Structures are given as structure tokens and as C-alpha cells.
Amino acid sequence: MDQNWIFRTTPRIVFGCGVVSQAGTEAKALGISRALLVTDPGVKAAGISATVEKALLSAGIEVVVFDAVEPDPRIEIVEKCASAARGGKCDGVVAVGGGSALDIGKLAAVMRTNEGPIGKYFGIDLVPSPGLPTVLLPTTSGTGSEVTPIAVLSDEGEHLKKGVVSPYLFPKVAILDPALTLGCPPGVTAASGMDALIHGIESYTSIHASRFTEFLAYKAVETIAESLRTAYANGADLEARTRMMEGSLWAGMAFANSGVAAVHAFAYPLGGEYHVPHGVANTVMLPYVMRFNMVGSLKRYADLGSALGAAECGCGMTDSDRAEAAIAAVERLADDIRVPRRLRDLNIPESGIPVMAEGVMKVTRLLANNPRTMTVQDAEAIYRNAY
């Protein structure tokens, strides 16, 4: 655990039911007069982006809409979005949607003020200067993108997901309105909720965790574990939706500073090569990576048993027992909300495992946070265990 640490997050966070109406005033306060509104077809069809657009127009802000964000967006989508910002002479970006829309909005904002191509910014701290001011409104409780300096894209050439990490990707304002998640379908609620849970688990066990990120991550895991089943089974339960958005927020704040690790590294080839949704890919790999990592951070995995409601202190359980209880708890949760737990269930060919294992080893940014050193042979064995 890091004893000396720096904590960074989005400087202004507005949380609560109905706060979507404040999008216009928040953008206006940043000096935005002509906003690029970034969203995806599903959010547009649900009428959510229209609500945000109305708030912007009511504040006297002109709006240019870019609604072509796709799941696991390709590099080309950023280029098209940045082109729309340039062509529309936009001086700010407002993004509303899931993690893909938020990531595209963040990247388009920096590409408006920095020369491309985006590929030269894959990595850490490679973006040279700030982008346009951004306001982000998540419609899922999952990615935490509204409070992270990270954006992820699919590189179709290498069949991998790649990340841009820069403090310039922190938005100026995050507006979190739980009511925006009420229409989120059960499958998306489940996958995005597991993604948020895994952010908490991986940031808690990261070798770069601090006392502060530990606190946030533990609370995130505890809150999501208590709320995700209800949010999945009864999407109209506003209390569960609110708790899920809180948990996702705390997990995002934690991993933005401590980092995620091998679970996400294993998910990247699944998304890049086979287009498995990110939350599903993470869920499939989670128990197998946890079991591999246990030996490197047994006490922390044991703590997670308690956070997940599976293992209480003082009941005669060893740390190994409690860590195993944590693994069993995430498996039960995935089963209860019907997220697949085997690669074979996703039609991934077993023959693809060696190439995916090599892909994992390329994700050095994330493996550097993992509590146990990993070889390509380890990666291949973990994929085979998950098959």
C-alpha cells in the first residue's frame, strides 16, 4: 500500500435525482456557449439526450449533436466526433450515456485542441495540453468514466483495447442523476454493475492502493453487493439505482488513483478480438484471476469476503477461508443476475487462448498494478480455467 499518495478526481460533482436539469447552468458556468452533445443511438431513442439538450438550450447554449457513439468504440469514432466539434466550432463538450459515450466525449475534447492521430496518445501522460471543458452525465452505474482520467478505445488492427490516460481527461463537471438509469435494461444493469464491482475489487487489491482509495473501494464493493440484485430485478427501484450510482462513483474515484489490474487486462483481448461487452468480459475472468492473485494479497481478498457479505470476522474462518468466500460470493452474484461465467458460454474458441494470453501481457499499464506477478504461461492457464 502507498503511504505517500496524491488523490485526484473530477473537481465538481453534482449528485441527486433531477440534477440533469442543471446541465445547462453547469456548462454555462464553464464558459461554454456552443456545446457538442455526445451520445449514442440508444440514449437518444430513450429521450435522455433530448432532456440534456433542452437544459443546454434553456441556458442559452447552442448545441451540435453527435449521436454516433458505438459500444466499445473504434478509433474512427473519436476522429468523427472531434471533426464534428471542429466543424461546429464548439467550445465545450457535454456527453451523456454509458462509458463509451463519456470516453468519446473526453477524447474528442482533447483532440479538439491537440493534433492527432489519437494513436500517439495511447499510454500515460502523453496528451500535451488541456482540451475543451467537459460535462459528463452517466446513464449507467458502471464505468466511473465521469471521475477518471482514462478513456478506452478498440484498436481493430491489433484486436486489443487501448487506453489514453491523462489528467486532461478529467471532466470539469460530473452530473450524476440516478433517475437517468431507471430505463437501463436488466442485462446492461447487470454487466455495468459487475464492472463497477470489479473496479472496487481491483482498486482495493491494487499494489498502488492508498488508505483513501482503500476506504472508497471497500465502501463501493459493499454498497454494490447490497444493491445490484435489486437494481437488476426491479429497475424502477430508485433507492437501489441511487445506491448503485454511489457505488460506481466511489469505485471510479478509487481506481482512477490506484488503478485496476489483471481482470481488466484479461478482458481487453476478449473485447478487442471477440467484441465481448466489457462488463461481461470482466465478470467471466474475475473469479479465476482472484484465485490466482490470492497468494499475493491474502488479507485483502479476505477483507473482500466481508465487504461482499460472505465472511464475517470472528467466526473461526481463516484468511484463506474468507478469501475463498469472496470468490464464491462474486460467482453467486453473477449467477443471480445472469451474467455468463465461462468463455465457452460466449462462443470463444479454445484455440484462441494462446493469442489472447499474449494480448494480456501487452497490457502492461494494468498488470503493473496487480498483486501477483504474471507470466504468459500463467495467463494462458487462467484463460483455460475460465473456459
C-alpha positions as a printed Julia matrix, in Angstrom:
387×3 Matrix{Float64}:
   0.0     0.0     0.0
   1.27    3.5    -0.85
   1.78    5.5     2.35
   2.56    8.7     0.45
  -0.16    9.44   -2.05
  -1.85   12.04   -4.23
  -5.56   11.91   -4.89
  -7.17   13.41   -7.99
 -10.76   13.43   -9.13
 -13.32   15.5   -11.03
 -13.35   18.94   -9.39
 -17.13   19.34   -9.3
 -19.61   16.51   -8.77
 -23.37   17.15   -8.75
 -25.4    14.2    -7.44
 -29.11   13.59   -6.96
 -32.42   12.83   -8.6
 -33.39   15.56  -11.04
 -29.97   17.21  -11.29
 -29.93   16.56  -15.05
 -31.82   19.87  -15.23
 -28.64   21.63  -14.07
 -26.63   20.61  -17.13
 -27.17   23.99  -18.77
 -26.2    26.1   -15.78
 -23.13   23.97  -15.11
 -21.99   24.22  -18.73
 -22.68   27.96  -18.77
 -20.54   28.42  -15.67
 -17.63   26.87  -17.57
 -17.96   29.49  -20.29
 -19.45   27.09  -22.85
 -21.55   28.88  -25.44
 -21.68   26.23  -28.18
 -21.64   22.64  -26.94
 -21.03   19.39  -28.73
 -23.57   16.99  -27.23
 -22.11   13.47  -27.47
 -24.39   10.45  -27.07
 -25.36    7.13  -28.63
 -28.45    5.98  -30.58
 -29.96    4.13  -27.61
 -29.75    7.09  -25.25
 -31.14    9.31  -27.99
 -34.05    6.92  -28.64
 -34.84    6.88  -24.91
 -35.21   10.66  -24.96
 -32.46   11.21  -22.41
 -30.17   13.23  -24.67
 -33.14   15.42  -25.6
 -33.58   16.24  -21.9
 -29.96   17.32  -21.68
 -30.22   19.28  -24.91
 -33.26   21.11  -23.55
 -31.33   22.06  -20.41
 -28.47   23.41  -22.5
 -30.75   25.39  -24.8
 -32.61   26.82  -21.8
 -29.3    28.21  -20.55
 -28.7    29.95  -23.89
 -26.15   27.42  -25.14
 -26.16   26.4   -28.79
 -25.97   22.66  -29.38
 -24.36   20.47  -32.03
 -25.34   16.8   -31.64
 -23.06   13.84  -32.28
 -25.08   10.65  -31.7
 -22.98    8.01  -33.48
 -21.15    6.54  -30.48
 -20.98    2.74  -30.66
 -20.29    0.11  -27.97
 -16.54   -0.48  -27.48
 -15.89    2.42  -29.85
 -13.26    2.25  -32.55
 -10.58    4.86  -33.06
 -12.54    6.16  -36.04
 -15.42    7.25  -33.81
 -13.17    9.64  -31.91
 -11.96   11.11  -35.17
 -15.53   11.65  -36.39
 -16.57   13.17  -33.08
 -13.58   15.52  -32.95
 -14.33   16.53  -36.54
 -17.89   17.38  -35.52
 -16.54   19.56  -32.72
 -14.22   21.37  -35.1
 -16.85   21.76  -37.83
 -19.41   23.03  -35.33
 -16.92   25.47  -33.79
 -17.78   24.06  -30.38
 -16.13   25.46  -27.27
 -17.19   22.68  -24.9
 -18.35   19.06  -24.78
 -21.32   17.61  -22.92
 -21.5    13.8   -23.03
 -24.43   11.7   -21.86
 -24.62    7.91  -21.91
 -22.69    4.86  -20.84
 -18.93    4.62  -20.6
 -18.42    4.61  -24.37
 -20.19    7.95  -24.86
 -18.36    9.5   -21.92
 -14.98    8.25  -23.14
 -15.6     9.53  -26.66
 -16.64   12.91  -25.27
 -13.47   13.17  -23.2
 -11.24   12.19  -26.1
 -12.98   14.48  -28.58
 -12.46   17.37  -26.16
  -8.69   16.86  -26.07
  -8.46   16.11  -29.79
 -10.11   19.48  -30.45
  -7.02   21.23  -29.02
  -4.24   18.68  -29.67
  -3.01   17.4   -33.03
  -3.85   13.81  -33.94
  -3.78   10.98  -34.6
  -5.24    9.67  -31.35
  -2.96    6.65  -31.53
   0.05    8.63  -30.38
  -1.67    9.33  -27.06
  -2.22    5.68  -26.05
  -0.37    5.33  -22.78
   0.17    7.5   -19.73
   0.57   11.29  -19.67
   1.13   11.7   -23.42
  -1.57   14.33  -24.1
   0.35   17.64  -24.25
  -2.31   20.22  -23.39
  -5.85   20.6   -21.94
  -8.9    20.04  -24.1
 -12.25   21.77  -24.21
 -14.19   21.93  -20.92
 -16.38   18.86  -20.46
 -19.56   17.99  -18.57
 -20.37   14.28  -18.25
 -23.7    12.64  -17.38
 -23.62    8.83  -16.96
 -26.73    6.78  -17.73
 -25.35    3.54  -16.28
 -23.8     2.71  -12.93
 -20.68    1.04  -14.17
 -17.65    2.6   -15.77
 -16.97    5.53  -13.45
 -15.7     7.4   -16.52
 -17.12   10.66  -15.14
 -14.42   10.67  -12.42
 -11.44    9.06  -14.18
  -8.6    10.38  -16.35
  -8.92    7.34  -18.61
 -10.6     6.59  -21.93
 -10.5     3.24  -23.73
 -10.81    2.5   -27.44
 -10.82   -0.62  -29.6
  -7.8    -0.96  -31.86
  -9.11   -3.2   -34.62
  -5.67   -3.55  -36.17
  -4.23   -5.2   -33.05
  -7.54   -6.68  -31.82
  -6.97   -5.05  -28.44
  -8.45   -2.33  -26.33
  -6.08    0.53  -25.59
  -6.25    3.35  -23.09
  -5.39    7.02  -23.03
  -4.51    8.16  -19.5
  -4.08   11.86  -18.82
  -5.19   14.33  -16.13
  -6.6    16.37  -19.01
  -9.3    13.69  -19.4
 -10.88   14.53  -16.05
 -14.1    16.41  -16.85
 -14.74   19.77  -15.27
 -18.16   18.65  -14.0
 -19.83   15.28  -13.43
 -23.62   15.27  -13.11
 -24.92   12.02  -11.63
 -28.69   11.67  -11.72
 -29.85    8.19  -10.63
 -33.16    8.77  -12.42
 -31.27    8.57  -15.74
 -30.56    4.89  -15.02
 -34.19    3.86  -14.41
 -34.66    2.77  -18.01
 -31.41    0.81  -18.16
 -32.27   -2.76  -19.32
 -31.61   -5.62  -16.89
 -28.75   -7.06  -18.94
 -26.96   -3.72  -19.11
 -27.65   -3.09  -15.42
 -26.08   -6.45  -14.6
 -22.97   -6.13  -16.77
 -22.28   -2.5   -15.9
 -22.92   -3.17  -12.22
 -20.41   -6.05  -12.22
 -17.94   -3.75  -13.95
 -18.31   -1.24  -11.11
 -17.95   -4.0    -8.52
 -14.75   -5.19  -10.19
 -13.4    -1.63  -10.2
 -13.83   -1.7    -6.44
 -12.29   -5.15   -6.04
  -9.27   -4.4    -8.21
  -8.6    -0.96   -6.76
  -8.82   -2.41   -3.23
  -6.24   -5.08   -4.03
  -4.0    -2.94   -6.29
  -0.4    -2.64   -5.13
  -0.86    1.12   -5.57
  -3.82    1.37   -3.21
  -3.67    4.05   -0.52
  -5.62    4.42    2.71
  -8.01    6.75    0.91
  -8.62    4.57   -2.16
  -8.93    1.55    0.16
 -11.77    3.27    2.01
 -13.58    4.24   -1.19
 -13.1     0.85   -2.82
 -14.29   -1.14    0.18
 -17.4     1.0     0.54
 -18.06    0.67   -3.19
 -17.86   -3.14   -3.07
 -20.09   -3.28    0.0
 -22.7    -0.94   -1.49
 -22.83   -2.58   -4.92
 -23.0    -6.08   -3.43
 -26.03   -4.98   -1.4
 -27.83   -3.19   -4.25
 -27.1    -4.83   -7.6
 -29.56   -7.7    -7.34
 -32.43   -5.31   -6.59
 -31.45   -2.88   -9.35
 -31.33   -5.81  -11.79
 -34.59   -7.44  -10.68
 -36.59   -4.23  -10.25
 -35.14   -1.47  -12.39
 -37.75    1.01  -11.14
 -36.4     0.83   -7.57
 -34.94    4.32   -7.24
 -33.27    3.56   -3.92
 -31.3     0.67   -5.46
 -30.47    2.78   -8.51
 -29.2     5.57   -6.26
 -27.03    3.2    -4.2
 -25.63    1.68   -7.41
 -24.7     5.09   -8.76
 -23.0     5.95   -5.46
 -21.07    2.68   -5.51
 -20.0     3.17   -9.11
 -18.87    6.71   -8.3
 -16.78    5.63   -5.32
 -15.23    2.76   -7.27
 -14.38    5.13  -10.12
 -12.76    7.61   -7.76
 -10.74    4.77   -6.21
  -9.42    3.14   -9.38
  -8.68    6.49  -11.01
  -5.93    6.76   -8.41
  -4.92    3.19   -7.54
  -5.6     1.57  -10.91
  -7.32   -1.64  -11.97
  -5.32   -4.76  -12.68
  -5.27   -8.21  -14.26
  -9.04   -8.8   -14.51
  -9.26   -5.84  -16.86
  -6.11   -6.93  -18.69
  -7.77  -10.3   -19.41
 -10.96   -8.54  -20.55
  -9.15   -6.4   -23.14
  -8.42   -9.22  -25.64
 -11.95  -10.58  -25.2
 -13.37   -7.17  -26.13
 -10.84   -6.34  -28.84
 -10.83   -9.73  -30.59
 -14.32  -11.09  -29.93
 -16.31   -7.94  -29.07
 -17.46   -9.29  -25.73
 -19.1    -6.44  -23.76
 -16.66   -5.06  -21.21
 -18.65   -5.83  -18.07
 -19.33   -9.38  -19.25
 -15.66   -9.99  -20.11
 -14.6    -8.75  -16.68
 -17.18  -10.91  -14.92
 -16.14  -14.08  -16.73
 -12.49  -13.61  -15.74
 -12.99  -12.3   -12.2
 -13.07  -15.47  -10.04
 -10.17  -17.09  -11.86
  -7.94  -14.03  -11.55
  -8.97  -13.61   -7.91
  -7.93  -17.19   -7.15
  -4.57  -16.66   -8.89
  -3.98  -13.38   -7.04
  -4.97  -14.61   -3.56
  -1.45  -15.72   -2.68
  -0.15  -12.23   -3.41
  -2.64  -10.35   -1.22
  -4.44  -12.83    1.0
  -5.52  -10.38    3.72
  -7.08   -8.0     1.21
  -9.05  -10.74   -0.53
 -10.15  -11.93    2.9
 -11.38   -8.41    3.67
 -13.43   -8.53    0.48
 -15.23  -11.58    1.8
 -16.68   -9.33    4.5
 -17.42   -6.49    2.07
 -19.34   -8.93   -0.12
 -21.35  -10.13    2.88
 -19.93  -13.63    2.66
 -17.45  -13.89    5.55
 -17.57  -12.11    8.89
 -14.59  -11.72   11.18
 -14.53  -13.65   14.44
 -16.43  -16.72   13.22
 -13.45  -19.07   13.14
 -12.65  -18.57    9.46
  -9.05  -18.24    8.33
  -8.0   -15.58    5.83
  -7.91  -18.3     3.18
 -11.49  -19.27    4.05
 -12.66  -15.68    3.83
 -10.87  -15.1     0.52
 -12.49  -18.24   -0.91
 -15.83  -16.96    0.38
 -15.26  -13.74   -1.55
 -14.75  -15.71   -4.76
 -17.86  -17.79   -4.12
 -19.83  -14.59   -3.45
 -18.98  -12.98   -6.8
 -19.83  -16.25   -8.57
 -23.24  -16.36   -6.88
 -23.89  -12.73   -7.7
 -23.07  -13.26  -11.38
 -25.38  -16.29  -11.46
 -28.21  -14.41   -9.76
 -28.11  -11.59  -12.31
 -27.45  -13.94  -15.23
 -24.07  -12.73  -16.39
 -22.14  -15.55  -18.14
 -19.23  -17.05  -16.21
 -17.5   -19.26  -18.79
 -15.67  -18.43  -22.01
 -17.44  -21.32  -23.73
 -20.76  -19.59  -22.98
 -19.55  -16.64  -25.05
 -18.6   -18.85  -28.03
 -14.91  -18.05  -27.6
 -12.86  -20.72  -29.41
 -10.44  -22.57  -27.16
  -7.9   -22.3   -29.96
  -7.82  -18.54  -29.44
  -6.48  -18.76  -25.89
  -2.73  -18.58  -26.67
  -3.16  -15.41  -28.73
  -5.36  -13.85  -26.03
  -2.76  -14.73  -23.39
  -0.12  -12.89  -25.41
  -2.53   -9.96  -25.63
  -2.86   -9.87  -21.83
   0.9    -9.48  -21.46
   0.8    -6.37  -23.68
  -1.46   -4.59  -21.19
   1.49   -3.63  -19.01
  -0.24   -0.5   -17.7
  -2.73   -2.67  -15.8
  -0.51   -5.62  -14.94
   1.78   -3.18  -13.13
  -0.99   -2.77  -10.51
  -1.6    -6.49   -9.99
  -0.79   -8.01   -6.58
   0.92  -11.01   -8.17
   3.44  -11.1   -11.0
   2.14  -12.93  -14.05
   3.74  -14.75  -16.98
   2.23  -15.6   -20.35
   2.0   -19.21  -19.15
   0.0   -18.04  -16.14
  -2.28  -16.02  -18.42
  -2.92  -19.0   -20.66
  -3.69  -21.21  -17.67
  -6.16  -18.67  -16.28
  -7.99  -18.46  -19.6
  -8.15  -22.26  -19.73
  -9.54  -22.38  -16.2
 -12.22  -19.91  -17.31
 -13.12  -21.97  -20.36
